[in-house]
Amino acid sequence: MKKNYRKTLLACYLGFITQAIAANFAPLLFLKFHTDYGIPLGKIALIPTAFFFTQLLIDLFCAKFVDRIGYRTSVVLSEITSALGLAGLAVLPDAFADPFIGVMVCVVIYAIGSGLIEVVGSPIVEACPFENKDTVMSTLHSFYCWGSVGVILLSTLFFSVFGIAHWKWLACLWALVPLYNIYNFATCPIERLTEEGKGMTVGQLFQTPIFWIAIVLMVCAGASELSMAQWASAYTEAALGFSKTVGDLAGPCLFAVTMGISRTIYGKYGTKMNLSRFMVFSGALCLCCYLLASLSAQPMVGLIGCIFCGFSVGIMWPGTISIISPRLPRGGTALFAMLAMAGDLGGAFGPSLVGAVTQQAGDNLQAGMLVGSIFPFILIVAVILLEKKRNRPVSQ
């Protein structure tokens, strides 16, 4: 029987939507956690830290053990833990004397699922016999963007219609997405990226110069994306005086929309484009967006820079994967895990740097954004270095 790899692709699409739900749903409830459970805002700030730190640990775990466990077991486990963590938000905070412990347990559980799909989703698609895999990869990663937009819009609509007091029902509804996807991953065809025992080890990757360029690329991709994305709401409120709700819709939501558009465009028309040149163009556009947000005295101009930054960073993460994979054909799961870890490191370090500089500059967010412009600049340099090595593929 002919294998239906479109089912595999659909499962991975839903997997990335699940990751978007895990990353974006709890932040919408931060103030609700504060008022309902009396959790101090200082503790609530630890929730995203725990989420990304757990993902980093999963990245390291995957680099060593996923090939032994297998892709199918790992990805099914990702959906199970995502569903349990999201549904658990409706139950566990009330089950502990300290509700914060219950929230954190749920965050760690669904962060495990998010980390697993982040690492194994891309190699599962890469191993499928699709043509033009760079465009397929870009389309795959666009579903994280559309998932983020969907979570923000649909959750806002739910809260408007039913009231935020019923958020626990919404948590259970979002948990249905990974719950349904368990069946998809359990029954779809899944191939190995490399033959058993033939993939490169982490130690071998560390000895490969092109791998280190890839790491720099991924750190800058993660930092360029999340430095703006995580500060977009605050920037919109500070620059234009919008309310929190309008700020979320005008800032991070439109950022995610333009990022999704970028990935979708490359997914549809990428066969007619040179990926490396598109990456350099995106890096240059990202640099301009950061400069607009940081140097413009006109708030609306800064907002435009903030929104279009989403378009500029859209190709960076999936594009790096597509550029590096053919040049390290035996990289296997270890390569994808280390690239994911580098992206997460950039996503953790970039916003922290912007925040630290903002504080040192007397809460001047524009000063923080100016420092953030270093990441797209370094990314441009790294892509150019890779282009110089394009005729020397590595096959250790």
TORBATI-982980 format. One line per field, with one value per residue (C-alpha): z, x, y negated. Coordinates in nm, 2 decimals, always signed. Example, Ala and Ser with C-alpha at 12.3 -4.5 7.8 and 13.67 -1.06 7.14 Angstrom:
<recs>
up	c(+0.78,+0.71) $
east	c(+1.23,+1.37) $
north	c(+0.45,+0.11) $
</recs>
This chain:
<recs>
up	c(+0.00,-0.08,+0.23,+0.30,+0.40,+0.38,+0.70,+0.85,+0.74,+0.89,+1.22,+1.23,+1.14,+1.44,+1.65,+1.58,+1.66,+1.99,+2.06,+1.99,+2.23,+2.50,+2.45,+2.43,+2.64,+2.99,+2.94,+2.86,+3.22,+3.42,+3.57,+3.64,+3.82,+4.02,+4.12,+4.17,+4.34,+4.49,+4.32,+4.33,+3.99,+4.07,+4.09,+3.78,+3.59,+3.65,+3.44,+3.10,+3.25,+3.36,+3.01,+2.81,+3.06,+3.04,+2.66,+2.67,+2.89,+2.64,+2.35,+2.53,+2.61,+2.25,+2.12,+2.31,+2.35,+2.08,+1.82,+2.08,+2.17,+1.82,+1.65,+1.69,+2.06,+2.12,+1.92,+2.07,+2.41,+2.31,+2.24,+2.56,+2.78,+2.60,+2.66,+3.02,+3.10,+2.94,+3.09,+3.42,+3.44,+3.51,+3.81,+3.96,+4.09,+4.32,+4.42,+4.59,+4.91,+4.70,+4.36,+4.21,+4.25,+4.06,+3.78,+3.75,+3.74,+3.45,+3.27,+3.30,+3.18,+2.86,+2.81,+2.78,+2.50,+2.34,+2.35,+2.20,+1.90,+1.85,+1.81,+1.63,+1.42,+1.17,+1.12,+1.07,+0.79,+0.66,+0.64,+0.43,+0.05,-0.04,-0.31,-0.23,+0.14,+0.22,+0.12,+0.30,+0.61,+0.59,+0.56,+0.86,+1.08,+0.96,+1.15,+1.48,+1.38,+1.28,+1.59,+1.80,+1.62,+1.67,+2.04,+2.10,+1.89,+1.99,+2.36,+2.35,+2.18,+2.44,+2.72,+2.56,+2.51,+2.82,+3.05,+3.17,+3.48,+3.27,+3.15,+3.29,+3.03,+2.76,+2.89,+2.85,+2.50,+2.39,+2.53,+2.27,+1.99,+2.11,+2.24,+1.88,+1.73,+1.94,+1.69,+1.39,+1.50,+1.61,+1.27,+1.01,+0.83,+1.00,+0.84,+1.00,+0.90,+0.91,+0.93,+1.28,+1.43,+1.13,+1.25,+1.38,+1.75,+1.94,+1.97,+1.60,+1.53,+1.77,+1.55,+1.24,+1.16,+0.97,+1.27,+1.48,+1.21,+1.22,+1.60,+1.56,+1.30,+1.52,+1.83,+1.62,+1.47,+1.81,+1.96,+1.66,+1.67,+2.05,+2.15,+1.95,+2.00,+2.38,+2.41,+2.13,+2.37,+2.62,+2.33,+2.18,+2.52,+2.60,+2.25,+2.17,+2.51,+2.41,+2.66,+2.74,+2.51,+2.22,+2.28,+2.26,+1.93,+1.77,+1.90,+1.93,+1.73,+1.42,+1.47,+1.45,+1.15,+0.95,+1.05,+0.93,+0.60,+0.54,+0.60,+0.39,+0.10,+0.10,+0.14,-0.18,-0.39,-0.24,-0.54,-0.74,-0.47,-0.35,+0.02,+0.12,-0.05,+0.10,+0.44,+0.39,+0.27,+0.58,+0.80,+0.65,+0.68,+1.04,+1.11,+0.96,+1.17,+1.49,+1.39,+1.32,+1.65,+1.84,+1.67,+1.53,+1.72,+1.56,+1.75,+1.45,+1.26,+1.55,+1.55,+1.18,+1.25,+1.53,+1.31,+1.00,+1.21,+1.22,+0.84,+0.85,+1.11,+0.96,+0.74,+0.99,+1.20,+0.93,+0.67,+0.89,+0.92,+0.54,+0.47,+0.72,+0.67,+0.32,+0.43,+0.73,+0.58,+0.86,+1.13,+1.23,+1.54,+1.72,+1.47,+1.50,+1.88,+1.90,+1.65,+1.86,+2.17,+2.01,+1.90,+2.25,+2.39,+2.16,+2.26,+2.62,+2.60,+2.35,+2.54,+2.86,+2.71,+2.57,+2.92,+3.10,+2.87,+2.90,+3.28,+3.27,+3.03,+3.28,+3.14,+2.79,+2.57,+2.26,+2.39,+2.45,+2.10,+1.96,+2.13,+1.99,+1.64,+1.68,+1.63,+1.27,+1.18,+1.30,+1.12,+0.79,+0.84,+0.93,+0.62,+0.40,+0.56,+0.48,+0.12,+0.09,+0.20,-0.03,-0.26,+0.03,+0.18,+0.49,+0.50,+0.80) $
east	c(+0.00,+0.12,+0.21,+0.01,+0.27,+0.01,-0.13,+0.22,+0.23,-0.12,-0.01,+0.30,+0.09,-0.13,+0.18,+0.31,-0.03,-0.02,+0.32,+0.17,-0.12,+0.13,+0.35,+0.07,-0.23,-0.10,+0.04,-0.31,-0.41,-0.12,-0.34,-0.62,-0.37,-0.26,-0.62,-0.78,-0.49,-0.31,+0.02,+0.26,+0.36,+0.73,+0.64,+0.42,+0.72,+0.89,+0.62,+0.78,+1.12,+1.02,+0.86,+1.17,+1.41,+1.22,+1.23,+1.61,+1.64,+1.43,+1.65,+1.95,+1.76,+1.65,+2.01,+2.11,+1.80,+1.54,+1.71,+1.69,+1.33,+1.21,+1.03,+0.68,+0.71,+0.86,+0.60,+0.30,+0.45,+0.47,+0.09,+0.00,+0.20,+0.07,-0.29,-0.23,-0.05,-0.32,-0.61,-0.43,-0.45,-0.82,-0.76,-0.41,-0.39,-0.69,-0.54,-0.24,-0.23,-0.01,-0.18,+0.14,+0.29,-0.01,+0.04,+0.41,+0.36,+0.12,+0.36,+0.65,+0.43,+0.31,+0.66,+0.79,+0.54,+0.63,+1.00,+0.96,+0.75,+1.00,+1.28,+1.12,+0.86,+1.11,+1.31,+0.99,+0.89,+1.25,+1.25,+0.93,+0.99,+0.86,+1.00,+1.12,+1.17,+1.27,+0.93,+0.75,+0.96,+0.86,+0.49,+0.53,+0.67,+0.40,+0.15,+0.32,+0.24,-0.12,-0.16,-0.04,-0.28,-0.56,-0.49,-0.49,-0.80,-1.01,-0.92,-1.00,-1.33,-1.41,-1.34,-1.56,-1.85,-1.84,-1.62,-1.27,-1.41,-1.47,-1.11,-1.08,-1.33,-1.12,-0.80,-0.98,-1.10,-0.75,-0.63,-0.85,-0.62,-0.32,-0.56,-0.69,-0.35,-0.23,-0.43,-0.27,+0.09,+0.01,-0.11,+0.07,+0.38,+0.71,+1.05,+1.40,+1.61,+1.93,+1.99,+2.01,+2.36,+2.47,+2.37,+2.64,+2.69,+2.69,+3.07,+3.11,+2.89,+3.11,+3.41,+3.24,+3.30,+2.98,+2.78,+2.91,+2.80,+2.46,+2.45,+2.52,+2.24,+1.99,+2.08,+2.04,+1.71,+1.56,+1.69,+1.57,+1.22,+1.15,+1.33,+1.06,+0.77,+0.80,+0.83,+0.58,+0.28,+0.47,+0.61,+0.26,+0.12,+0.41,+0.43,+0.06,-0.11,-0.33,-0.51,-0.37,-0.63,-0.57,-0.20,-0.19,-0.39,-0.19,+0.15,+0.22,-0.09,-0.01,+0.36,+0.25,+0.03,+0.31,+0.55,+0.30,+0.25,+0.63,+0.65,+0.35,+0.48,+0.81,+0.62,+0.42,+0.67,+1.01,+1.10,+1.14,+1.36,+1.72,+1.69,+2.02,+1.94,+1.60,+1.76,+2.00,+1.71,+1.51,+1.80,+1.84,+1.47,+1.48,+1.77,+1.57,+1.26,+1.46,+1.61,+1.27,+1.13,+1.43,+1.52,+1.19,+1.03,+0.70,+0.51,+0.32,+0.65,+0.78,+0.47,+0.51,+0.87,+0.74,+0.47,+0.68,+0.96,+0.74,+0.76,+1.14,+1.20,+0.96,+1.21,+1.50,+1.43,+1.30,+1.54,+1.84,+1.72,+1.67,+2.01,+2.20,+2.03,+2.16,+2.51,+2.51,+2.32,+2.42,+2.34,+2.02,+1.83,+2.13,+2.16,+1.79,+1.80,+2.11,+1.96,+1.64,+1.85,+2.04,+1.71,+1.57,+1.89,+1.85,+1.49,+1.58,+1.89,+1.76,+1.45,+1.66,+1.92,+1.66,+1.50,+1.83,+1.93,+1.59,+1.61,+1.96,+1.84,+1.58,+1.30,+1.36,+1.24,+1.37,+1.73,+1.67,+1.54,+1.85,+2.07,+1.85,+1.94,+2.28,+2.11,+1.99,+2.32,+2.52,+2.27,+2.34,+2.71,+2.66,+2.45,+2.72,+2.98,+2.76,+2.72,+3.10,+3.10,+2.81,+3.03,+3.19,+2.91,+3.01,+2.93,+3.12) $
north	c(+0.00,-0.35,-0.54,-0.86,-1.11,-1.39,-1.24,-1.27,-1.64,-1.71,-1.55,-1.77,-2.08,-2.01,-1.94,-2.29,-2.44,-2.25,-2.40,-2.75,-2.68,-2.57,-2.88,-3.14,-3.03,-3.06,-3.42,-3.53,-3.42,-3.58,-3.85,-3.59,-3.37,-3.68,-3.78,-3.44,-3.25,-3.55,-3.45,-3.74,-3.88,-3.81,-3.44,-3.45,-3.59,-3.25,-3.07,-3.15,-3.09,-2.74,-2.68,-2.76,-2.61,-2.28,-2.30,-2.35,-2.03,-1.84,-1.96,-1.81,-1.49,-1.45,-1.49,-1.18,-0.95,-1.01,-0.79,-0.51,-0.57,-0.63,-0.92,-0.78,-0.71,-1.05,-1.24,-1.06,-1.13,-1.50,-1.51,-1.31,-1.55,-1.86,-1.74,-1.65,-1.98,-2.20,-2.01,-2.00,-2.38,-2.34,-2.11,-2.11,-2.47,-2.39,-2.06,-2.21,-2.42,-2.66,-2.70,-2.83,-2.48,-2.33,-2.59,-2.52,-2.14,-2.19,-2.43,-2.18,-1.89,-2.07,-2.22,-1.87,-1.81,-2.14,-2.06,-1.72,-1.84,-2.12,-1.87,-1.58,-1.76,-1.90,-1.58,-1.38,-1.61,-1.61,-1.23,-1.23,-1.19,-1.54,-1.75,-2.11,-2.03,-2.39,-2.52,-2.23,-2.32,-2.68,-2.59,-2.36,-2.63,-2.88,-2.67,-2.78,-3.14,-3.07,-2.87,-3.17,-3.40,-3.15,-3.11,-3.49,-3.57,-3.27,-3.30,-3.67,-3.59,-3.32,-3.55,-3.82,-3.59,-3.36,-3.57,-3.50,-3.34,-3.03,-3.00,-2.64,-2.52,-2.68,-2.51,-2.17,-2.27,-2.36,-2.02,-1.85,-1.95,-1.74,-1.47,-1.42,-1.44,-1.13,-0.92,-1.09,-1.04,-0.68,-0.58,-0.80,-0.68,-0.79,-0.74,-0.76,-1.06,-0.85,-0.47,-0.34,-0.40,-0.61,-0.96,-1.20,-1.23,-1.56,-1.53,-1.49,-1.79,-2.00,-1.91,-2.04,-2.42,-2.46,-2.34,-2.63,-2.88,-2.71,-2.75,-3.12,-3.15,-2.98,-3.18,-3.50,-3.37,-3.30,-3.62,-3.84,-3.68,-3.67,-4.00,-4.18,-3.93,-3.93,-4.31,-4.39,-4.43,-4.65,-4.85,-4.90,-5.01,-5.24,-5.40,-5.44,-5.42,-5.13,-4.91,-4.57,-4.39,-4.62,-4.62,-4.23,-4.24,-4.53,-4.40,-4.03,-3.92,-4.12,-4.02,-3.66,-3.73,-3.89,-3.61,-3.35,-3.54,-3.53,-3.15,-3.09,-3.29,-3.10,-2.78,-2.86,-3.04,-2.93,-2.71,-3.03,-3.19,-3.16,-3.07,-3.22,-3.55,-3.55,-3.50,-3.79,-4.01,-3.91,-3.99,-4.33,-4.40,-4.29,-4.52,-4.81,-4.72,-4.72,-5.06,-5.20,-5.08,-5.21,-5.54,-5.68,-5.96,-5.88,-5.61,-5.48,-5.44,-5.24,-5.03,-4.96,-4.85,-4.62,-4.46,-4.41,-4.26,-3.96,-3.92,-3.96,-3.69,-3.44,-3.26,-3.27,-2.95,-2.72,-2.86,-2.78,-2.42,-2.39,-2.54,-2.33,-1.99,-1.91,-2.02,-1.79,-1.49,-1.26,-1.52,-1.33,-1.40,-1.53,-1.81,-1.91,-1.89,-2.12,-2.36,-2.38,-2.43,-2.72,-2.88,-2.85,-3.00,-3.29,-3.32,-3.33,-3.55,-3.81,-3.94,-3.93,-4.15,-4.40,-4.41,-4.46,-4.75,-4.90,-4.90,-5.05,-5.32,-5.43,-5.21,-5.34,-5.05,-5.20,-5.18,-4.81,-4.76,-4.93,-4.68,-4.40,-4.51,-4.33,-3.99,-4.04,-4.20,-3.89,-3.67,-3.84,-3.79,-3.42,-3.35,-3.51,-3.29,-2.98,-3.10,-3.10,-2.74,-2.63,-2.44,-2.24,-2.02,-1.83,-1.46,-1.32) $
</recs>
